[in-house]
Amino acid sequence: TEGKGTVRIGKCGNALCGHVLNSSSGDKGEVVLINMKPKNDRHWTGSVYSRASGDTYYGTIDIKSPNTLRVEACAFGRFYCSGNNWRRIADPESLISSRQTFAEPRS
């Protein structure tokens, strides 16, 4: 999220949700993308929680490339929108922590 943290995006019912990951444990934290529903193959709408303000806003996510999402939040009746690009982590294994379980025994 442009240096502000790591978010795991996954299904929540018929929508997508995004949870902030705790960098030391990989545990799910706050939900920042809420009930994002598809409008087409590359665009979802729902709500975005701002950790900075503590408020929830109308939001969108758009696929810009296979590894980039554009996430925007809108205020003032969707009049003012701002956002940033989120990049896919190249090596998800780098998020594995000592609290997660492994398929193979460790020596």
VMD Tcl script that builds the backbone (N, CA, C; Angstrom):
set m [mol new atoms 321]
animate dup $m
set s [atomselect $m all]
$s set {name element resname resid chain x y z} {
  {N N THR 1 A 0.832 -1.205 0.000}
  {CA C THR 1 A 0.000 0.000 0.000}
  {C C THR 1 A 0.863 1.250 0.000}
  {N N GLU 2 A 1.852 1.321 -0.871}
  {CA C GLU 2 A 2.766 2.464 -0.966}
  {C C GLU 2 A 3.437 2.769 0.362}
  {N N GLY 3 A 3.948 1.714 1.000}
  {CA C GLY 3 A 4.716 1.883 2.214}
  {C C GLY 3 A 3.921 2.041 3.494}
  {N N LYS 4 A 2.603 1.921 3.436}
  {CA C LYS 4 A 1.778 2.110 4.632}
  {C C LYS 4 A 1.354 0.803 5.273}
  {N N GLY 5 A 1.738 -0.324 4.708}
  {CA C GLY 5 A 1.380 -1.606 5.289}
  {C C GLY 5 A 1.112 -2.639 4.221}
  {N N THR 6 A 0.694 -3.815 4.671}
  {CA C THR 6 A 0.383 -4.925 3.785}
  {C C THR 6 A -1.065 -5.330 4.007}
  {N N VAL 7 A -1.797 -5.517 2.924}
  {CA C VAL 7 A -3.211 -5.872 2.991}
  {C C VAL 7 A -3.421 -7.178 2.250}
  {N N ARG 8 A -4.122 -8.110 2.892}
  {CA C ARG 8 A -4.508 -9.347 2.223}
  {C C ARG 8 A -5.953 -9.182 1.761}
  {N N ILE 9 A -6.175 -9.327 0.456}
  {CA C ILE 9 A -7.508 -9.184 -0.123}
  {C C ILE 9 A -8.053 -10.578 -0.415}
  {N N GLY 10 A -9.273 -10.827 0.008}
  {CA C GLY 10 A -9.891 -12.125 -0.213}
  {C C GLY 10 A -11.401 -12.022 -0.222}
  {N N LYS 11 A -12.036 -13.141 -0.528}
  {CA C LYS 11 A -13.499 -13.172 -0.568}
  {C C LYS 11 A -14.086 -13.047 0.827}
  {N N CYS 12 A -15.192 -12.324 0.914}
  {CA C CYS 12 A -16.007 -12.266 2.131}
  {C C CYS 12 A -17.451 -12.306 1.655}
  {N N GLY 13 A -18.019 -13.498 1.640}
  {CA C GLY 13 A -19.350 -13.670 1.055}
  {C C GLY 13 A -19.265 -13.519 -0.451}
  {N N ASN 14 A -20.135 -12.667 -1.022}
  {CA C ASN 14 A -20.137 -12.416 -2.469}
  {C C ASN 14 A -19.310 -11.199 -2.837}
  {N N ALA 15 A -18.469 -10.748 -1.943}
  {CA C ALA 15 A -17.687 -9.536 -2.162}
  {C C ALA 15 A -16.215 -9.806 -1.851}
  {N N LEU 16 A -15.414 -8.750 -1.940}
  {CA C LEU 16 A -14.016 -8.802 -1.536}
  {C C LEU 16 A -13.827 -7.912 -0.318}
  {N N CYS 17 A -12.940 -8.326 0.567}
  {CA C CYS 17 A -12.555 -7.514 1.723}
  {C C CYS 17 A -11.037 -7.520 1.798}
  {N N GLY 18 A -10.485 -6.477 2.388}
  {CA C GLY 18 A -9.046 -6.379 2.561}
  {C C GLY 18 A -8.712 -6.130 4.011}
  {N N HIS 19 A -7.867 -6.990 4.582}
  {CA C HIS 19 A -7.441 -6.876 5.982}
  {C C HIS 19 A -5.976 -6.466 6.048}
  {N N VAL 20 A -5.671 -5.534 6.924}
  {CA C VAL 20 A -4.285 -5.170 7.175}
  {C C VAL 20 A -3.626 -6.348 7.869}
  {N N LEU 21 A -2.426 -6.707 7.423}
  {CA C LEU 21 A -1.685 -7.793 8.052}
  {C C LEU 21 A -0.723 -7.229 9.074}
  {N N ASN 22 A -0.670 -7.881 10.207}
  {CA C ASN 22 A 0.311 -7.540 11.226}
  {C C ASN 22 A 1.641 -8.073 10.740}
  {N N SER 23 A 2.601 -7.195 10.518}
  {CA C SER 23 A 3.868 -7.600 9.897}
  {C C SER 23 A 4.654 -8.615 10.720}
  {N N SER 24 A 4.483 -8.619 12.027}
  {CA C SER 24 A 5.275 -9.546 12.836}
  {C C SER 24 A 4.646 -10.928 12.936}
  {N N SER 25 A 3.326 -11.035 12.729}
  {CA C SER 25 A 2.688 -12.338 12.907}
  {C C SER 25 A 1.931 -12.830 11.691}
  {N N GLY 26 A 1.643 -11.952 10.728}
  {CA C GLY 26 A 0.846 -12.352 9.576}
  {C C GLY 26 A -0.636 -12.444 9.899}
  {N N ASP 27 A -1.025 -12.100 11.131}
  {CA C ASP 27 A -2.430 -12.157 11.524}
  {C C ASP 27 A -3.220 -11.053 10.842}
  {N N LYS 28 A -4.514 -11.315 10.621}
  {CA C LYS 28 A -5.398 -10.302 10.062}
  {C C LYS 28 A -5.688 -9.242 11.111}
  {N N GLY 29 A -5.664 -8.004 10.670}
  {CA C GLY 29 A -5.998 -6.891 11.545}
  {C C GLY 29 A -7.262 -6.211 11.061}
  {N N GLU 30 A -7.243 -4.901 11.076}
  {CA C GLU 30 A -8.400 -4.110 10.683}
  {C C GLU 30 A -8.819 -4.388 9.246}
  {N N VAL 31 A -10.115 -4.294 9.006}
  {CA C VAL 31 A -10.632 -4.385 7.649}
  {C C VAL 31 A -10.557 -2.985 7.048}
  {N N VAL 32 A -9.871 -2.841 5.914}
  {CA C VAL 32 A -9.759 -1.539 5.264}
  {C C VAL 32 A -10.503 -1.480 3.936}
  {N N LEU 33 A -10.713 -2.618 3.292}
  {CA C LEU 33 A -11.580 -2.700 2.111}
  {C C LEU 33 A -12.805 -3.495 2.535}
  {N N ILE 34 A -13.974 -2.877 2.429}
  {CA C ILE 34 A -15.185 -3.457 2.999}
  {C C ILE 34 A -16.231 -3.690 1.916}
  {N N ASN 35 A -16.677 -4.949 1.795}
  {CA C ASN 35 A -17.808 -5.296 0.932}
  {C C ASN 35 A -17.655 -4.756 -0.488}
  {N N MET 36 A -16.491 -4.974 -1.087}
  {CA C MET 36 A -16.230 -4.500 -2.447}
  {C C MET 36 A -16.880 -5.464 -3.436}
  {N N LYS 37 A -17.864 -4.956 -4.167}
  {CA C LYS 37 A -18.613 -5.785 -5.114}
  {C C LYS 37 A -18.273 -5.404 -6.548}
  {N N PRO 38 A -18.226 -6.419 -7.431}
  {CA C PRO 38 A -17.815 -6.141 -8.813}
  {C C PRO 38 A -18.864 -5.355 -9.592}
  {N N LYS 39 A -18.372 -4.373 -10.344}
  {CA C LYS 39 A -19.196 -3.653 -11.321}
  {C C LYS 39 A -18.903 -4.190 -12.714}
  {N N ASN 40 A -17.661 -4.641 -12.914}
  {CA C ASN 40 A -17.253 -5.359 -14.118}
  {C C ASN 40 A -15.996 -6.149 -13.769}
  {N N ASP 41 A -15.312 -6.715 -14.756}
  {CA C ASP 41 A -14.153 -7.578 -14.494}
  {C C ASP 41 A -12.970 -6.862 -13.849}
  {N N ARG 42 A -12.899 -5.541 -13.965}
  {CA C ARG 42 A -11.730 -4.798 -13.501}
  {C C ARG 42 A -12.068 -3.698 -12.493}
  {N N HIS 43 A -13.311 -3.614 -12.033}
  {CA C HIS 43 A -13.740 -2.499 -11.180}
  {C C HIS 43 A -14.704 -2.986 -10.092}
  {N N TRP 44 A -14.411 -2.631 -8.826}
  {CA C TRP 44 A -15.262 -2.971 -7.692}
  {C C TRP 44 A -15.589 -1.688 -6.929}
  {N N THR 45 A -16.749 -1.674 -6.280}
  {CA C THR 45 A -17.117 -0.547 -5.423}
  {C C THR 45 A -17.564 -1.074 -4.068}
  {N N GLY 46 A -17.366 -0.257 -3.065}
  {CA C GLY 46 A -17.742 -0.614 -1.702}
  {C C GLY 46 A -17.307 0.485 -0.766}
  {N N SER 47 A -16.692 0.120 0.334}
  {CA C SER 47 A -16.238 1.097 1.319}
  {C C SER 47 A -14.761 0.915 1.615}
  {N N VAL 48 A -14.123 2.026 1.960}
  {CA C VAL 48 A -12.716 2.036 2.336}
  {C C VAL 48 A -12.606 2.696 3.707}
  {N N TYR 49 A -11.976 1.999 4.640}
  {CA C TYR 49 A -11.750 2.551 5.969}
  {C C TYR 49 A -10.393 3.248 5.983}
  {N N SER 50 A -10.373 4.490 6.446}
  {CA C SER 50 A -9.136 5.240 6.564}
  {C C SER 50 A -8.605 5.123 7.982}
  {N N ARG 51 A -7.454 4.506 8.132}
  {CA C ARG 51 A -6.846 4.402 9.457}
  {C C ARG 51 A -6.433 5.780 9.966}
  {N N ALA 52 A -6.071 6.671 9.063}
  {CA C ALA 52 A -5.620 8.013 9.455}
  {C C ALA 52 A -6.746 8.831 10.085}
  {N N SER 53 A -7.934 8.807 9.479}
  {CA C SER 53 A -9.045 9.625 9.982}
  {C C SER 53 A -9.989 8.851 10.888}
  {N N GLY 54 A -9.991 7.521 10.762}
  {CA C GLY 54 A -10.936 6.709 11.524}
  {C C GLY 54 A -12.323 6.673 10.912}
  {N N ASP 55 A -12.468 7.195 9.686}
  {CA C ASP 55 A -13.760 7.236 9.009}
  {C C ASP 55 A -13.804 6.228 7.870}
  {N N THR 56 A -15.017 5.885 7.445}
  {CA C THR 56 A -15.233 4.987 6.318}
  {C C THR 56 A -15.830 5.789 5.176}
  {N N TYR 57 A -15.317 5.565 3.969}
  {CA C TYR 57 A -15.714 6.335 2.793}
  {C C TYR 57 A -16.171 5.400 1.669}
  {N N TYR 58 A -16.941 5.958 0.717}
  {CA C TYR 58 A -17.235 5.245 -0.521}
  {C C TYR 58 A -15.896 4.999 -1.193}
  {N N GLY 59 A -15.712 3.789 -1.725}
  {CA C GLY 59 A -14.434 3.496 -2.349}
  {C C GLY 59 A -14.539 2.624 -3.571}
  {N N THR 60 A -13.459 2.631 -4.330}
  {CA C THR 60 A -13.369 1.804 -5.532}
  {C C THR 60 A -11.996 1.146 -5.587}
  {N N ILE 61 A -11.949 -0.015 -6.233}
  {CA C ILE 61 A -10.675 -0.609 -6.601}
  {C C ILE 61 A -10.749 -0.966 -8.088}
  {N N ASP 62 A -9.662 -0.685 -8.787}
  {CA C ASP 62 A -9.565 -0.956 -10.214}
  {C C ASP 62 A -8.277 -1.712 -10.482}
  {N N ILE 63 A -8.354 -2.746 -11.311}
  {CA C ILE 63 A -7.156 -3.471 -11.730}
  {C C ILE 63 A -6.497 -2.655 -12.829}
  {N N LYS 64 A -5.268 -2.227 -12.570}
  {CA C LYS 64 A -4.514 -1.451 -13.560}
  {C C LYS 64 A -3.566 -2.342 -14.362}
  {N N SER 65 A -3.066 -3.389 -13.717}
  {CA C SER 65 A -2.190 -4.362 -14.367}
  {C C SER 65 A -2.265 -5.634 -13.529}
  {N N PRO 66 A -1.660 -6.731 -13.972}
  {CA C PRO 66 A -1.737 -7.963 -13.171}
  {C C PRO 66 A -1.206 -7.808 -11.745}
  {N N ASN 67 A -0.341 -6.825 -11.509}
  {CA C ASN 67 A 0.258 -6.658 -10.189}
  {C C ASN 67 A -0.049 -5.321 -9.521}
  {N N THR 68 A -0.984 -4.546 -10.083}
  {CA C THR 68 A -1.277 -3.222 -9.533}
  {C C THR 68 A -2.776 -2.975 -9.443}
  {N N LEU 69 A -3.214 -2.534 -8.253}
  {CA C LEU 69 A -4.593 -2.085 -8.031}
  {C C LEU 69 A -4.574 -0.590 -7.757}
  {N N ARG 70 A -5.560 0.110 -8.242}
  {CA C ARG 70 A -5.773 1.518 -7.879}
  {C C ARG 70 A -6.894 1.520 -6.849}
  {N N VAL 71 A -6.609 2.005 -5.647}
  {CA C VAL 71 A -7.585 2.061 -4.558}
  {C C VAL 71 A -7.886 3.529 -4.293}
  {N N GLU 72 A -9.180 3.897 -4.352}
  {CA C GLU 72 A -9.580 5.278 -4.109}
  {C C GLU 72 A -10.697 5.333 -3.085}
  {N N ALA 73 A -10.677 6.412 -2.311}
  {CA C ALA 73 A -11.745 6.706 -1.354}
  {C C ALA 73 A -12.292 8.087 -1.693}
  {N N CYS 74 A -13.612 8.252 -1.553}
  {CA C CYS 74 A -14.265 9.506 -1.946}
  {C C CYS 74 A -15.032 10.107 -0.773}
  {N N ALA 75 A -14.961 11.426 -0.664}
  {CA C ALA 75 A -15.673 12.157 0.384}
  {C C ALA 75 A -16.569 13.212 -0.258}
  {N N PHE 76 A -17.351 13.858 0.567}
  {CA C PHE 76 A -18.233 14.952 0.124}
  {C C PHE 76 A -19.137 14.516 -1.023}
  {N N GLY 77 A -19.883 13.437 -0.783}
  {CA C GLY 77 A -20.822 12.952 -1.803}
  {C C GLY 77 A -20.147 12.481 -3.066}
  {N N ARG 78 A -18.967 11.885 -2.916}
  {CA C ARG 78 A -18.163 11.372 -4.029}
  {C C ARG 78 A -17.614 12.486 -4.911}
  {N N PHE 79 A -17.619 13.711 -4.398}
  {CA C PHE 79 A -17.103 14.848 -5.159}
  {C C PHE 79 A -15.581 14.876 -5.148}
  {N N TYR 80 A -14.988 14.569 -3.996}
  {CA C TYR 80 A -13.532 14.590 -3.859}
  {C C TYR 80 A -13.038 13.171 -3.634}
  {N N CYS 81 A -12.222 12.658 -4.555}
  {CA C CYS 81 A -11.671 11.305 -4.438}
  {C C CYS 81 A -10.147 11.372 -4.498}
  {N N SER 82 A -9.521 10.530 -3.698}
  {CA C SER 82 A -8.064 10.394 -3.784}
  {C C SER 82 A -7.710 8.937 -3.514}
  {N N GLY 83 A -6.543 8.564 -3.945}
  {CA C GLY 83 A -6.150 7.182 -3.742}
  {C C GLY 83 A -4.697 6.958 -4.063}
  {N N ASN 84 A -4.344 5.680 -4.117}
  {CA C ASN 84 A -2.985 5.305 -4.474}
  {C C ASN 84 A -2.981 3.928 -5.096}
  {N N ASN 85 A -1.822 3.573 -5.629}
  {CA C ASN 85 A -1.661 2.275 -6.268}
  {C C ASN 85 A -1.084 1.279 -5.281}
  {N N TRP 86 A -1.676 0.111 -5.235}
  {CA C TRP 86 A -1.197 -0.971 -4.386}
  {C C TRP 86 A -0.578 -2.017 -5.283}
  {N N ARG 87 A 0.610 -2.484 -4.919}
  {CA C ARG 87 A 1.302 -3.495 -5.711}
  {C C ARG 87 A 1.260 -4.850 -5.028}
  {N N ARG 88 A 1.145 -5.881 -5.849}
  {CA C ARG 88 A 1.201 -7.255 -5.350}
  {C C ARG 88 A 2.612 -7.543 -4.845}
  {N N ILE 89 A 2.698 -8.251 -3.741}
  {CA C ILE 89 A 3.995 -8.641 -3.204}
  {C C ILE 89 A 4.555 -9.745 -4.086}
  {N N ALA 90 A 5.790 -9.568 -4.522}
  {CA C ALA 90 A 6.411 -10.528 -5.434}
  {C C ALA 90 A 6.642 -11.876 -4.776}
  {N N ASP 91 A 6.957 -11.883 -3.478}
  {CA C ASP 91 A 7.252 -13.121 -2.770}
  {C C ASP 91 A 6.386 -13.224 -1.525}
  {N N PRO 92 A 5.149 -13.782 -1.652}
  {CA C PRO 92 A 4.278 -13.879 -0.484}
  {C C PRO 92 A 4.889 -14.698 0.650}
  {N N GLU 93 A 5.833 -15.585 0.339}
  {CA C GLU 93 A 6.466 -16.391 1.383}
  {C C GLU 93 A 7.246 -15.516 2.365}
  {N N SER 94 A 7.600 -14.305 1.939}
  {CA C SER 94 A 8.342 -13.416 2.827}
  {C C SER 94 A 7.497 -12.966 4.006}
  {N N LEU 95 A 6.171 -13.184 3.936}
  {CA C LEU 95 A 5.277 -12.802 5.028}
  {C C LEU 95 A 5.116 -13.908 6.062}
  {N N ILE 96 A 5.656 -15.108 5.802}
  {CA C ILE 96 A 5.514 -16.207 6.753}
  {C C ILE 96 A 6.279 -15.872 8.023}
  {N N SER 97 A 5.633 -16.121 9.143}
  {CA C SER 97 A 6.264 -15.821 10.427}
  {C C SER 97 A 6.386 -17.090 11.254}
  {N N SER 98 A 7.007 -16.974 12.399}
  {CA C SER 98 A 7.192 -18.125 13.272}
  {C C SER 98 A 5.883 -18.624 13.857}
  {N N ARG 99 A 4.817 -17.831 13.846}
  {CA C ARG 99 A 3.535 -18.252 14.404}
  {C C ARG 99 A 2.698 -19.042 13.413}
  {N N GLN 100 A 3.078 -19.045 12.132}
  {CA C GLN 100 A 2.333 -19.796 11.144}
  {C C GLN 100 A 2.847 -21.226 11.102}
  {N N THR 101 A 1.969 -22.143 10.710}
  {CA C THR 101 A 2.352 -23.549 10.664}
  {C C THR 101 A 2.928 -23.897 9.308}
  {N N PHE 102 A 3.773 -24.903 9.290}
  {CA C PHE 102 A 4.426 -25.363 8.064}
  {C C PHE 102 A 3.979 -26.800 7.783}
  {N N ALA 103 A 3.895 -27.143 6.495}
  {CA C ALA 103 A 3.485 -28.486 6.101}
  {C C ALA 103 A 4.564 -29.510 6.454}
  {N N GLU 104 A 5.830 -29.110 6.357}
  {CA C GLU 104 A 6.937 -30.016 6.639}
  {C C GLU 104 A 7.483 -29.741 8.046}
  {N N PRO 105 A 7.962 -30.784 8.712}
  {CA C PRO 105 A 8.567 -30.548 10.025}
  {C C PRO 105 A 9.835 -29.713 9.901}
  {N N ARG 106 A 10.041 -28.877 10.884}
  {CA C ARG 106 A 11.244 -28.044 10.888}
  {C C ARG 106 A 12.312 -28.715 11.729}
  {N N SER 107 A 13.563 -28.552 11.327}
  {CA C SER 107 A 14.656 -29.179 12.079}
  {C C SER 107 A 15.303 -28.180 13.021}
}
mol reanalyze $m
mol bondsrecalc $m
mol representation Tube
mol addrep $m
